[in-house]
Amino acid sequence: AHYTGMQDMVVALENILAAVLNRDGGFYTVRDEQSVLESYIYIMQFRYMDSFEVDINLSPGILDCKVPKLILQPIVENSFIHGIKPMDGPGHIQLMAERLDNTVTLTVMDNGVGMDEDALNKLYTLLDSDQPGHKENYEWASIGLKNVHDRLRYLYGSDYGITLYSTPGVGTVVKATIPA
């Protein structure tokens, strides 16, 4: 009954695997990153029966900017797994990207369960530590966010990386900042 949907899901999975296995130096255009992200979102919506929606709003001038590949998918996955999935009712994730002067900001917002100040402080402690985001090192871990943050800092320096804002019951905003 879901033959067409399964075909589309296999194509989406193929797109993600091609991105993971491609040895192109580790950078994509924002347009390519959006394509991989849309494939991931398609699979997750199919798997969770459209229990959430995603709006992608990218300014046209940003589509050809180079970004490290696979930085958006872990952030969106984190929003879904930790923000949307535990809540009752439909979830909404919004992705925005804009360029201001010599900086590109990729913003992922969700209307999920959010985090209290203690959880946010623990997450910042993890992000700022030299330890990898393994569960053995902490009570909990956010390996995806830690990985993205560390990659951005390694590539561009300490002025770049991830910042978070969250309110319990309202949602979370994650911003990844990189040079344009």
N, C-alpha and C positions, 0 to 999 in steps of 0.2 A: 504493500500500500504506500510505502514511502520511498519507492524506487528512485524517483527524480530527486527527492531530498537527499537520499544516500549518495547519489552520483555527485551532487553539488558539495556534499560534505567531504567526499574523497578529494575533489578538486581543491577545496579549501585546505585540507590537510596537506596535500601535495605542495601548495603554495607556502605553507609554514615550514615544511621540511626542507624545501629548496632554500629558504632564507637561512635556516639553521646550518645547512651543509655547504652553502656557498662560501667559498674562500676568496672574497673580493676585497679584502683589506679591512673588513669590519664596518664599513660605512654605507649608508643608503641615502637616497633623497627622502625627504618627508613623504613624498608621493608613494615611494616604494614601501616605506614603513607603514603608511596608511593601508596599503593593499594587504600586507601581512596581518595587520590588526583587524581589518574587516573579515579576513578569513577566520581568525581566532574567534571573533565575535559571532560569526555565523555558526560555528561549531558549538559554542557555548549556548546560544539561543536555541539551537536544535536540541541539544542535550537537556536543557532545563525548560523546554517548552515555552519559550518566549516570556519567561518570568521577569525579564528586564529589557529595557531599551537603551540604546546608545545613540547619542547625537554627536556627530563629528563636525566641528566648525573650524576649518583651517583657512587662514587668510591666503588668498591666491599667491601673493608674493613669497610665501614661505615654502611652497611645494617643491622647489628645486634646491633648497638648502640641504646640505649634508648633515646627517646625524649618525651617531653610532647605531648600528642595526640592533633591533630587538630591545629597544629601551621602553617603548610604549606598552607592549604586550604585558610585561610583568606588572606594570603599574595598574593597568586596567584589570588584570587578573586579581590583583590584591584588592582592588575596589569591589570586585564582585564577590570573592571568597569571604573577605572579612567585613565588608560593609553591607552588601545587598543580600547575599544568601541567608544570613541569620535573621533578617527582618521579616515581618509579616507584610504582605502587600507587594505591589509591583515596584521594581527598582528602576532607577534612572541614573545613567552615567553620561557625563558630558565631557568631551575632549575638545580643547581649544588650543590653538597654537598661534603665536604672534611674534613678530620681530620688532624689537625696539632698538634703534641704533645698531649696535654690534652684538646684541644679545637675542637669542631665541628662547622663548619660554613655552614649554609644553605643559598644559594644565589638564589634569583629570579630576573631575568633581563627581561625587556620588551623593545620593540622598539616603545612604545606608545608616547603620546603627551608630556610627561615629565612635570616638574614643574620648575618655575622660583625660584630665591633665596628667594623671599618673601613667596611663598607658602611652600617652604621647611623649612624656619624658623618657620612658623606657625605650621607646622606638628611637628617639634622638640619641640616647646613650649608645644604642646598637650602631646607628649610622656613623657616629663620630668615633667609634672604637676602631682599633687596629685588628680586632678579632673578626674572623669570617662569621657570617650569619648562621652558624650551625646551632641546632637545638641543644647540643651538649654544653654550649657556652652560656645559655640563657634559659630562663623558664619557658620562654616562647621565642620564636624567631620569625623574622620577615626576610627570608633569604632573597626574594626577588627585589625588594626595595633596596636592601643592602648591596646587592650585586650592581644594580643600576647606579646607585650613589657612588660606590667605589670606582666603577668604570668611568663615570663622568669626572670625578676628582683626579683619577690617574691620567686621563686624557687631557684635561684642561686646567687643572689646578684647584686650589681650595676655594676660589671664588665661585665655583660652579658645583652643581649637584642638586640634591632634592631638598625641598622644604615642605612642611606639612602644616595644615591647619585642620582642626577637627572639633566638632561639638557633639556630645552625646545626643542621640535621637534626631539629629539634623543631617549629619553626613561629614564627609572628609574631602579636603582639597589637597592634592599632591601636585607640586610644581617642580619640573625638571628644567634647570637653566643651563644653557650652553652658549658658547660664542657662535655668532652667525657665520 
